[in-house]
Amino acid sequence: MAGKTANTPRRPVFGRVYPAMARALDRAGMSARRRELLAGLSGHVLEVGAGDGATFACYPPGVERVLAIEPEPRLRALAAAAAAAARRGRHGRGGVRAGAVLSARAGHGAG
Ligand SMILES: C[S@@+](CC[C@H](N)C(=O)[O-])C[C@H]1O[C@@H](n2cnc3c(N)ncnc32)[C@H](O)[C@@H]1O
């Protein structure tokens, strides 16, 4: 398939469906649950499987840096945007102060 190599894991259906599903779950209470789960964290965090970056706005103020890994390209792009928004402090509470969203595999970083 054009543009697809062994190093570019794509799950395009999941990548398109997951953000809407995550927003619906957040509205149903997942967002509060995320904050509850992350409340005790501080320092540097490695988030494996960041999806569209829904957790970035939920990190408590003690979290100084988040390094996030997301292999699905569409979700990774959304996560990069979410990280930038969280860095700009658009989310009132918590949010990452600095971060990077990287592919799970070398050579596919997305800033
Ligand atoms: C259920 S989503 C959770 C997303 C996010 N952490 C959240 O709470 O909304 C799991 C994510 O893990 C990613 N993933 C799957 N296999 C992975 C792997 N081997 N390494 C890193 N991430 C992976 C998927 O692409 C997906 O975006």
The ligand as a Gaussian input file, in Angstrom:
#p B3LYP/6-31G(d) Opt

LIG

0 1
 C       -7.723000       3.398000      24.845000
 S       -6.582000       4.556000      24.080000
 C       -6.270000       5.586000      25.497000
 C       -5.872000       6.990000      25.130000
 C       -5.610000       7.959000      26.277000
 N       -4.545000       7.501000      27.187000
 C       -6.860000       8.285000      27.048000
 O       -6.914000       8.022000      28.237000
 O       -7.793000       8.815000      26.427000
 C       -5.057000       3.566000      23.974000
 C       -4.026000       4.159000      23.028000
 O       -2.843000       3.364000      23.061000
 C       -2.271000       3.358000      21.768000
 N       -1.377000       2.168000      21.637000
 C       -1.700000       0.920000      21.237000
 N       -0.617000       0.133000      21.210000
 C        0.429000       0.889000      21.642000
 C        1.821000       0.637000      21.838000
 N        2.349000      -0.568000      21.597000
 N        2.609000       1.646000      22.271000
 C        2.078000       2.858000      22.531000
 N        0.761000       3.159000      22.353000
 C       -0.053000       2.182000      21.919000
 C       -3.463000       3.343000      20.825000
 O       -3.120000       3.837000      19.543000
 C       -4.470000       4.211000      21.582000
 O       -4.451000       5.524000      21.125000

